[in-house]
């Protein structure tokens, strides 16, 4: 870290083969103001490589037994080294949190530490971070743009500015979308690995979650059979607000779970960054119809749902209903990544009268976009446009600000354009940050 507080060029720790991530800009900005940066996300999403891109020294607790032993015995000594110093999988030694906080206070300089973790510890441990001491960055798996699959002809930030999309076909459509959602955005599972092998690897990933990882969150032993049954139920209900009772009922054939147990399991899976539910948009309506607040179920990457269902491209292409829900989950993942770069958030919208949007992208300053997701086809697009116009009419724009755009995101290989009614049509393979 330079004396001026600016981040120095990429360090020698940057791994060979590192691919640029959209979250880099967020990480660099945070390192200029916070004394420590905490990068959180699912195992295998690239947290360590992103951290190495900025770090100038490292303590790899999961890879180096000697460093792990030192951190357990004398946590403060594990912090010694050139800054920013990477502390990888820090939650394996919880005492490091207090040591980092103390060092941040003593040094009083931005950009001292980068912590990474694939499991979120209890709030009791991390809630007292202090103003500008520790900032958190969510890192997700790679988006289509980061994988080089999106032409990025249409910018989400541009849509938030009210820009109309104008782009030609991308050359990618439904078959490529199916492969993308089955393959996921895992940096270690690139296009050279056959889709079948990727799915097998992700089934093993979920097996590890069920057998060992979920216990590490809070030390509570949970039945792997029940965890797997719940994962399958969540995969069948991805993109929906299925109730705890419904999820519990669907696990009963393997090993019954109570409603209370389902909630505890969901909390643990969220803290492991296996699940990332889509919460309801906190908005104001013109009508008196109440908003529904139940979150929609999503895995952090749709490929995990594919693995849990033990399915693949051929079967999904033969099941449009399941494919539609999984494609929606793929879109939500990419919207979250692109929105984060624009300092925006992604929500769901549904009221008791049945009006709903698959996603709301809210910039927090009065700019928002309502999104419907469809595989493609003129009838589906017409239906989605009507839905979006209905949602638009429900929102009290005097309190929420005017909609920047209403957008249908599709898997079709088609043009990006704005219809006469103001609704935009954008292929996912054309979208970028």
Beta strands, then each sheet from edge to edge (+ up, - down):
strand 1: 36-40
strand 2: 57-60
strand 3: 85-88
strand 4: 113-117
strand 5: 134-138
strand 6: 154-155
strand 7: 345-350
strand 8: 356-362
strand 9: 368-374
strand 10: 403-410
strand 11: 417-418
strand 12: 423-427
strand 13: 431-432
sheet 1: 2+ 3+ 4+ 1+ 5+
sheet 2: 6+ 13+
sheet 3: 7+ 8- 9+ 10+ 12+ 11-
end
